[in-house]
Amino acid sequence: MILVVPEAGGDAGVGCLRMAGALACGPSGAPRIGRVHAWDASGSLPLAGLLPPETALTIGVVPLATAHEALVEALATELAALAATGRPLVLAPTAEHMTGALIALAAARRLPSSLRTWLPSADGYAASRDKVLLARHLHAAGLGHVAIETGAWSEARTFGKPRDGVGSRGCARVQTSAEAALLAATGHVFQPLLGGPDYVVDVAAGRALTRVVMRQRGGADTQFVVVAEPALEALAQEVAASLGAPVANVQAKKVGDGWRVFDVGTRFSGAACAARLAGVNWLAGLLSADAGERAATWFAPRFGTSVQRRFEEVTVAS
């Protein structure tokens, strides 16, 4: 089997490589991962140390800033070359921006027959990429969500975020109408600034796991604790199902006695890989489910596990 990892140098991509490395020979009943093909913008990432020596690693160059049509063709070419090896292909859900191109290839029946991946529905993907569409979708489905406003700012709407933003990039506290007008002109929407920590639920292979975020840096969770929140996990699974998403990460806040969803991604979250430190390997779960293995040995969460991640910035003078 060849495991394809999109955007391998990103947070979720590196996490997926770590999950693949932890599998070694793969779960019982599932095909062995004999090769990992990492898609990367530069083609020069030092990723080999994340995998066991017996797992081959190849890298394909897929530019990040490619226009949609060009990205569709680039992925089609890459996948066709991999399919020509005659080996089964599995594409990990690690890159949100590539999902649209893969959905387009699926609609045109251009994905290789040997490829297994976990794509959301086209409508579900569109909703996950647009804060307004997501709020409308969740409201229509009767699922709790944080209100999103596109109109005039008020003191009750003190948080602005890009309508199509991801990873908490571009979010800002809003304190004056002048600040709100500037943000609105650049495509921001507004919502109440809710107190309390963020909760993130990863959903895949019929299971859900919650972490409460204690600290963030640049939109990435750098410290969190794995907890059991059955009501939130049930809501997250309903949200994922409503979007037709086999894999999702659902972000929510606790409001009173209930939960309100404020964002959804249709891929592994950046910190999903860290769940393996708490007894969960999502990649093993997806492969095991596909192989018909019912025993969820890959899902043995150790609640209360606290995970800290550290990111370093390195400046190289040319």
DRENLUM-467051 format. One line per 10 residues: for each residue x, y, z of N, C-alpha, C. Coordinates in pm, whole numbers, always signed. Each point is the difference from the previous one (the first is absolute). Example, Ala and Ser with C-alpha at 12.3 -4.5 7.8 and 13.67 -1.06 7.14 Angstrom:
2
+1319/-569/+780/-89/+119/+0/+90/+120/+0 | -35/+105/-72/+82/+119/+6/-77/+109/+73 .
This chain:
318
+84/-119/+0/-84/+119/+0/+88/+125/+0 | -46/+100/-74/+67/+130/+1/-92/+100/+71 | +53/+62/+104/-73/+104/+72/+42/+135/-55 | -95/+77/-51/+27/+133/-54/-36/+103/+108 | +95/+88/+31/-21/+100/+106/+10/+139/-61 | -113/+67/-25/+3/+136/-54/+57/+99/+102 | +64/+104/-51/+55/+107/+84/+77/-61/+117 | +95/-85/-34/+69/-80/+101/+80/+84/+99 | +40/+119/-40/+76/+85/+91/-86/+78/+97 | -133/-6/-18/-90/+71/+90/-24/-78/+128 .
-71/+64/+92/-23/-59/+131/-70/-135/-11 | -111/-5/-75/-74/-126/-13/+80/-103/-80 | +75/+46/-100/+80/-92/-81/+108/-69/+81 | +75/+78/+77/+103/-58/+85/-64/-95/+101 | -116/+40/+52/-71/-87/+94/-38/-132/-62 | -44/+3/-125/-38/-124/-67/+122/-89/-23 | +113/+60/-33/+123/-79/-14/+37/-66/+132 | -20/+71/+109/+30/-59/+131/-96/-116/+30 | -127/+17/-37/-95/-110/+20/+38/-120/-84 | +43/+26/-125/+43/-110/-87/+124/-68/+57 .
+92/+80/+54/+119/-56/+61/-32/-87/+119 | -101/+41/+79/-40/-77/+117/-65/-132/-39 | -59/-4/-121/-64/-124/-45/+100/-109/-34 | +118/+43/-51/+103/-94/-46/-57/-93/-107 | -45/-116/+36/-52/-97/-98/-150/+13/-21 | -64/+98/+59/-142/+20/-21/-83/-82/+96 | -128/+35/+17/-87/-74/+90/-33/-138/-55 | -36/-90/+88/-36/-136/-41/-115/+3/-99 | +16/-73/-109/-106/-8/-100/+4/+109/-104 | +85/+100/+20/+10/+110/-97/+126/-16/-83 .
-1/+47/-126/+121/-10/-81/+116/+78/+64 | +118/-52/-19/+118/+65/+56/+35/+126/-79 | +42/+105/+72/+48/+122/-67/+146/-23/-37 | +24/-27/-127/+136/-26/-45/+72/+125/-49 | -80/+102/-34/+61/+123/-53/-87/+119/+36 | +63/+108/+36/-70/+126/+23/+43/+99/-106 | -98/+59/-68/+30/+102/-102/-51/+133/+54 | +93/+89/+31/-33/+127/+64/-7/+111/-105 | -113/+71/-2/-12/+118/-86/+48/+121/+77 | +89/+76/-62/+59/+116/+66/+28/+107/-104 .
-3/+125/+43/+23/+111/-94/+145/+9/-44 | +94/-37/+88/+142/+16/-33/+64/-130/-50 | -50/-114/+47/+57/-127/-41/+129/-33/+73 | +32/+76/+106/+129/-22/+67/-13/-11/+152 | -119/-39/+49/-19/-8/+145/+72/-122/+58 | +66/+15/+116/+67/-113/+66/-100/-82/+81 | -75/-88/-69/-109/-73/+63/+32/-144/+33 | +110/-50/-51/+29/-143/+12/+7/-47/+145 | +45/+84/+90/+15/-40/+140/-132/-28/+70 | -112/+35/-63/-131/-24/+60/-52/-140/-28 .
+68/-74/-88/-48/-132/-42/+102/-108/+35 | -45/-124/+17/+96/-109/+24/+84/-27/-125 | +120/-54/+15/+90/-19/-114/-59/-85/-112 | -89/-93/+35/-55/-89/-104/-109/+65/-84 | -43/+121/+36/-103/+70/-77/+65/+99/-94 | -17/-20/-129/+60/+89/-99/-70/+135/+2 | +74/+106/-29/-55/+136/-4/+36/+64/-132 | -100/+49/-72/+23/+79/-121/-75/+131/+16 | +44/+102/-72/-60/+133/+13/-38/+53/-138 | -123/+48/-11/-48/+63/-122/-21/+148/+25 .
+35/+83/-96/-11/+145/+15/-136/+47/-49 | -79/+56/+92/-130/+58/-33/-3/+141/+60 | +15/+106/-82/+7/+137/+53/-125/+36/+80 | +19/+75/+108/-111/+40/+85/-87/+106/-66 | +60/+93/-71/-73/+115/-53/-52/-25/-142 | -33/-123/-30/-48/-34/-133/-148/+34/-14 | -40/+58/-114/-141/+26/-27/-76/-132/-5 | -131/+6/+25/-79/-121/+15/+14/-93/-120 | -17/+52/-121/+5/-85/-118/+136/-66/-16 | +106/+78/+26/+135/-55/-11/+26/-104/+108 .
-57/+22/+119/+17/-97/+109/-70/-130/-33 | -119/+8/-60/-73/-120/-42/+87/-83/-94 | +60/+65/-98/+83/-73/-98/+126/-54/+63 | +61/+76/+93/+122/-46/+66/-28/-125/+83 | -112/-1/+73/-34/-116/+81/-35/-120/-89 | -71/+26/-110/-35/-108/-92/+125/-68/-54 | +99/+81/-37/+126/-55/-54/+73/-82/+105 | +10/+54/+122/+67/-71/+109/-69/-134/+30 | -131/+2/+10/-74/-121/+35/+7/-105/-111 | -3/+46/-125/+10/-94/-112/+135/-72/+1 .
+107/+75/+31/+133/-61/+6/+9/-102/+113 | -61/+31/+114/+1/-93/+112/-84/-124/-31 | -115/+21/-64/-88/-113/-35/+68/-95/-97 | +90/+54/-82/+69/-82/-99/+91/-104/+65 | +30/+15/+129/+82/-100/+69/-79/-128/+25 | -134/+8/-10/-83/-117/+24/-25/-30/+146 | +46/+86/+89/-18/-22/+144/-121/+78/+50 | -69/-48/+104/-112/+75/+57/+47/+135/+53 | -83/+102/-16/+33/+135/+45/-97/+44/+109 | +53/+66/+100/-82/+61/+104/+45/+145/+13 .
-95/+94/-9/+33/+142/+11/-52/+52/+133 | +90/+45/+86/-37/+46/+133/-66/+138/-7 | -101/+25/+82/-68/+131/+0/+75/+100/+85 | +103/+64/-59/+85/+91/+77/+5/+142/-53 | -57/+28/-117/+12/+133/-60/-135/+50/-46 | -53/+99/+69/-134/+52/-30/-8/+56/-142 | +102/+77/-41/-9/+69/-130/+7/-97/-117 | +54/-121/+21/+6/-98/-108/-129/-79/-13 | -83/+5/+104/-124/-79/-2/-90/+42/-115 | -11/+130/-26/-83/+48/-110/+45/-57/-134 .
+132/-5/-21/+52/-56/-125/-28/-149/-9 | +11/-72/+111/-28/-144/+0/-148/-27/-23 | -87/+86/+57/-144/-15/-25/-30/+22/-147 | +68/+98/-61/-20/+25/-144/+44/-121/-82 | +111/-63/+38/+47/-119/-71/-98/-116/+18 | -55/-13/+121/-97/-107/+25/-126/+21/-82 | -46/+126/-9/-121/+30/-77/+21/-31/-149 | +123/+22/-47/+31/-27/-140/+45/-145/-24 | -8/-80/+106/+42/-141/-5/+143/-15/-49 | +86/+85/+54/+140/-3/-40/+91/-50/+113 .
-58/-39/+113/+82/-59/+105/+29/-146/-35 | +121/-49/+25/+31/-140/-31/-92/-96/+75 | -36/-108/-61/-87/-99/+65/+69/-66/+119 | +133/+5/+2/+75/-62/+110/+16/+93/+120 | -56/+121/-9/+18/+100/+106/-112/-6/+101 | +36/+0/+129/-96/+15/+109/+29/+131/+72 | -101/+82/+15/+16/+122/+77/-131/+29/+71 | -4/+106/+79/-115/+29/+84/-43/+144/-22 | -74/+22/-110/-41/+135/-38/-138/+33/+55 | -21/+128/+38/-135/+42/+36/-84/+17/-125 .
-132/+21/+18/-83/+33/-115/+41/+138/-52 | -29/+27/-126/+35/+130/-58/-67/+114/+75 | -129/-17/+35/-71/+104/+75/+57/+14/+141 | +33/-112/+61/+57/+5/+134/+134/+70/+2 | +83/-27/-102/+129/+67/-10/-18/+150/-19 | -93/+40/-86/-25/+142/-23/-43/+69/+129 | -84/-67/+79/-45/+59/+126/+115/+12/+99 | +88/-98/+3/+110/+4/+95/+99/+111/-32 | +1/+47/-125/+95/+103/-42/-57/+141/+8 | -124/+13/+42/-66/+131/+3/-77/+11/+132 .
+43/+95/+85/-60/+11/+134/-150/+26/-6 | -46/+79/-95/-142/+32/-11/-78/-123/-46 | +51/-69/-103/-68/-120/-48/-4/-107/+109 | +107/-10/+78/+3/-100/+107/-106/+31/+105 | -11/+127/+40/-101/+37/+100/-140/-29/-52 | -25/+31/-127/-132/-28/-58/-26/-150/-5 | +102/-76/-37/-15/-145/-10/-33/-59/+138 | +76/+39/+102/-22/-54/+134/-136/+43/+55 | -40/+122/-29/-131/+48/+45/-111/-82/-64 | +12/-24/-131/-103/-77/-71/-6/-144/+51 .
+115/-52/+44/+6/-138/+50/-39/-10/+148 | -26/+116/+63/-39/+0/+140/+114/-31/+95 | +124/+34/-42/+119/-28/+81/+52/+131/+59 | +39/-4/+127/+42/+120/+70/+124/+64/-61 | -4/+130/-21/+114/+69/-60/+8/+143/+53 | +119/+58/-16/+22/+140/+37/-53/+88/-112 | -76/+103/+36/-59/+88/-101/+108/+74/-78 | -21/+13/-129/+90/+75/-88/-79/+115/-61 | +58/+120/+2/-66/+117/-55/+88/+65/-106 | -63/+45/-107/+74/+72/-105/-38/+147/-4 .
-99/+41/+81/-48/+138/-3/+80/+92/+88 | -68/+107/+47/+67/+102/+80/+50/-58/+131 | +115/+48/+44/+60/-46/+123/-73/+58/+120 | -5/-75/+108/-52/+52/+126/+88/-52/+111 | -16/+54/+120/+85/-42/+110/-20/-147/+36 | -111/-57/-45/-25/-143/+26/+78/-88/-96 | +51/+59/-107/+76/-76/-100/+144/+51/+4 | +78/-60/+86/+131/+57/+29/+117/-81/-55 | -29/-89/-94/+105/-84/-55/-18/-8/-150 | +104/+34/-76/-6/-6/-145/+91/-107/-55 .
-45/-68/-105/+83/-103/-63/-30/-2/-149 | +98/-38/-83/-25/-10/-144/-111/-100/-28 | -88/+34/-93/-111/-89/-34/+50/-135/-49 | +112/+1/-72/+54/-125/-53/+131/-38/+69 | +21/+49/+121/+127/-22/+67/+14/-141/+56 | +125/-42/+21/+31/-129/+61/+112/+22/+102 | +7/-88/+99/+110/+2/+94/+9/+123/+86 | -113/+69/+23/-4/+119/+85/+81/+116/-55 | +44/-11/-126/+76/+110/-58/-92/+115/-36 | +44/+122/+30/-76/+120/-34/-109/+34/+99 .
-12/-73/+112/-102/+31/+100/+44/+119/+84 | -96/+79/+45/+35/+121/+74/-111/+39/+97 | +39/+50/+116/-94/+58/+95/-44/+136/-55 | -131/+27/+3/-55/+124/-55/-56/+85/+113 | +46/+126/+10/-42/+85/+111/-68/+129/-45 | +12/+36/-127/-63/+122/-48/-66/-25/-134 | -94/+87/-36/-67/-13/-129/+97/+23/-115 | +102/+85/+23/+99/+25/-105/+81/-128/-30 | +38/-71/+105/+72/-126/-19/-88/-101/-73 | -128/-2/+37/-93/-94/-63/-18/+31/-148 .
-9/+129/-33/-18/+39/-140/+119/-43/-84 | +120/+15/+57/+121/-40/-71/+2/-151/-23 | -36/-76/+101/-3/-146/-13/-108/-46/-97 | -117/+63/+9/-110/-37/-90/+37/+22/-146 | +79/+106/-24/+41/+31/-137/+97/-103/-56 | +61/-78/+89/+95/-102/-45/-57/-141/+15 | -134/-10/+6/-63/-131/-2/-16/-69/+134 | +8/+77/+110/-18/-59/+131/-148/-8/+38 | -31/-95/+86/-133/-11/+60/+19/+11/+151 | -112/+14/+72/+10/+26/+143/-80/-101/+80 .
+50/-25/+121/-72/-88/+92/+30/+45/+142 | -80/-45/+96/+29/+36/+139/+133/-59/+44 | +70/+72/+86/+123/-52/+59/-39/-78/+125 | -1/-131/-11/-47/-85/+109/+115/-36/+94 | -30/-5/+128/+100/-35/+99/+25/-149/+5 | +99/-38/+79/+31/-141/+16/+90/-53/-109 | +55/-119/+20/+93/-58/-97/-70/-52/-125 | +78/-19/-105/-49/-68/-119/+6/-151/+23 | -98/-69/-57/+0/-146/+0/+7/-45/-147 | +81/-101/-26/+12/-55/-135/-29/-150/+6 .
-90/-43/-86/-33/-143/-7/+44/-54/-135 | +88/-98/+2/+38/-70/-123/-95/-116/-20 | -50/-14/-124/-98/-103/-33/+53/-81/-119 | +2/-130/+13/+39/-90/-110/-31/-143/+38 | -25/-83/-99/-19/-144/+19/-103/-31/+109 | -106/+81/+7/-106/-25/+95/+31/+34/+144 | +112/+70/+23/+41/+37/+135/+22/+150/+10 | +4/+48/+124/+24/+143/+23/+84/+16/+125 | +90/+98/-2/+87/+28/+115/+10/+150/+18 | -16/+42/+125/-2/+143/+33/+129/+43/+68 .
+45/+118/-34/+108/+63/+75/-42/+142/+36 | +35/+42/+118/-26/+137/+42/+131/+77/-16 | -6/+109/-74/+121/+75/-36/+37/+95/+113 | +121/-14/+49/+48/+85/+108/+84/+117/-52 | +64/-22/-114/+88/+105/-54/+10/-17/-151 | +7/+113/-70/+17/+0/-146/+115/+92/-38 | +55/-29/-118/+101/+89/-58/-21/+2/-150 | -30/+116/-54/-21/+11/-144/-111/-86/-52 | -104/-24/+82/-111/-83/-43/+20/-148/+23 | +120/-40/+45/+28/-141/+26/-12/-28/+150 .
-60/-114/+34/-12/-39/+140/+137/-47/+50 | +55/+70/+98/+131/-38/+52/-9/-67/+137 | -114/+12/+67/-20/-72/+125/-147/-35/+13 | -29/-128/+26/-139/-41/+15/-7/-125/+87 | -120/-27/+47/-25/-116/+84/-111/-83/-64 | +21/-130/-8/-101/-91/-55/-106/-27/+106 | -126/+23/-36/-110/-14/+96/-114/-79/-63 | -93/-44/+84/-121/-68/-48/-116/+97/+11 | -64/+30/-113/-117/+88/-5/-104/-65/-90 | -75/-97/+51/-92/-78/-85/-100/+85/-77 .
-59/+102/+64/-100/+81/-70/+64/+77/-116 | +118/+55/+23/+70/+73/-106/+40/-96/-112 | +48/-118/+36/+43/-96/-101/-118/-47/-86 | -116/-16/+63/-119/-37/-78/-37/+112/-97 | +9/+126/+47/-28/+114/-87/+100/+5/-115 | +129/-21/+29/+103/+5/-104/-23/-107/-106 | -41/-119/+42/-27/-106/-96/-121/+33/-87 | -100/+65/+60/-114/+45/-79/+41/+106/-102 | +86/+92/+44/+48/+105/-91/+75/-62/-117 | +93/-91/+29/+77/-66/-105/-91/-75/-97 .
-98/-72/+54/-92/-76/-85/-82/+94/-87 | -40/+115/+54/-81/+94/-78/+78/+59/-116 | +132/+4/+13/+87/+52/-106/+48/-111/-94 | -41/-123/+28/+48/-112/-81/+149/-18/+12 | +55/+27/+121/+145/-1/+21/+42/-122/+82 | +68/-98/-60/+47/-116/+75/+106/+36/+104 | +72/+110/-27/+102/+50/+93/-28/+148/+24 | +3/+41/+126/-27/+141/+30/+64/+38/+132 | +24/+129/+15/+33/+55/+131/-99/+113/+26 | -68/-8/+113/-109/+91/+33/+41/+82/+122 .
-5/+133/-16/+41/+91/+107/-124/+62/+64 | +0/+5/+132/-121/+43/+69/+34/+72/+130 | -100/+71/+52/+5/+66/+129/-115/-52/+86 | +21/-1/+130/-108/-34/+91/-75/+127/+35 | -131/+0/-23/-85/+115/+28/-114/-47/+90 | +3/+43/+125/-100/-47/+95/+12/-150/+19 | -109/-71/-21/+0/-145/+15/+20/-73/-133 | +21/+78/-108/+11/-64/-131/+130/+35/-70 | +8/-40/-127/+120/+20/-81/-37/+76/-126 | +92/+85/-46/-19/+77/-122/+123/-17/-90 .
-24/-50/-119/+108/-21/-98/+35/+132/-67 | +129/+28/-15/+38/+123/-70/+90/-24/-121 | +48/-122/-19/+80/-26/-120/+9/-151/-21 | +18/-40/-126/+13/-141/-35/+103/-14/-112 | +87/-97/+12/+93/-35/-107/-28/-142/-45 | +11/-26/-128/-30/-134/-53/+129/-77/-27 | +88/+0/+96/+128/-71/-7/+47/-29/+142 | +115/-69/+10/+65/-13/+130/+33/+139/+51 | -23/+26/+126/+45/+127/+55/+151/-4/+19 | +60/+117/+16/+145/+6/+15/+51/-77/+120 .
-81/-6/+105/+44/-68/+123/-55/-142/+11 | -69/-48/-103/-58/-134/+9/+107/-106/+22 | +120/+24/-58/+107/-99/+14/+41/-16/+146 | -12/+109/+77/+42/-7/+140/-92/-91/+81 | -117/-33/-56/-90/-91/+70/+62/-138/+17 | +98/-35/-87/+65/-131/+14/+72/-8/+134 | +42/+115/+56/+64/+0/+131/-102/-31/+110 | -129/+15/-36/-107/-30/+96/-74/-128/-38 | +62/-83/-86/-57/-131/-29/-88/-10/-123 | +7/+99/-92/-86/-1/-118/+85/+24/-125 .
-18/-84/-101/+68/+18/-128/-107/+3/-109 | -35/+120/-45/-110/+16/-96/+25/-69/-132 | +124/+3/-47/+31/-66/-127/-22/-150/+12 | +40/-59/+113/-25/-142/+22/-149/-30/+0 | -78/+92/+57/-144/-19/+5/-63/-2/-138 | +40/+92/-86/-55/+5/-135/+37/-124/-81 | +128/-41/+11/+44/-119/-74/-67/-126/+54 | -14/-9/+132/-63/-117/+59/-147/-10/-40 | -69/+115/+0/-141/+0/-39/-16/-44/-144 | +90/+46/-87/-6/-39/-141/+27/-150/-18 .
+82/-56/+89/+33/-141/-10/-106/-88/+67 | -103/+63/+57/-107/-76/+63/+31/-46/+141 | +106/+56/+59/+36/-40/+135/-91/+71/+100 | -69/-74/+83/-97/+59/+92/+62/+40/+134 | +100/-73/+43/+62/+30/+129/+79/+130/-10 | -42/+101/+74/+64/+131/-9/+119/+8/+96 | +100/-85/-26/+119/+1/+86/+77/+130/-12 | -22/+73/-109/+68/+126/-23/-60/+114/+84 | -117/-24/+60/-70/+105/+75/-8/-40/+147 | +101/+42/+77/+4/-29/+144/+42/+127/+72 .
-88/+102/-3/+38/+131/+53/+32/-1/+148 | +106/+70/+34/+38/+19/+140/-40/+142/+39 | -119/+13/+57/-51/+131/+34/+83/+64/+111 | +15/+130/-12/+83/+73/+94/+142/+20/-50 | +35/-65/-114/+133/+19/-58/+17/+145/-44 | +107/+61/+44/+31/+138/-38/+113/+0/-101 | -19/+68/-110/+99/+3/-108/+46/+143/-22 | +130/+18/-8/+56/+131/-34/+86/-15/-125 | -15/+94/-91/+80/+0/-122/+75/+132/-7 | +123/-7/-49/+80/+121/-12/+41/+21/-145 .
-17/+122/-47/+39/+36/-136/+117/+97/+8 | +98/-21/-86/+115/+88/-4/+7/+72/-134 | +39/+126/+5/+23/+77/-122/+149/+11/-25 | +40/-35/-122/+142/+4/-34/+19/+95/-117 | +86/+98/+16/+31/+95/-106/+133/-35/-63 | +1/-17/-131/+122/-35/-71/+39/+118/-89 | +117/+54/+23/+47/+113/-81/+58/-53/-131 | -43/+63/-110/+51/-45/-131/+130/+73/-32 .
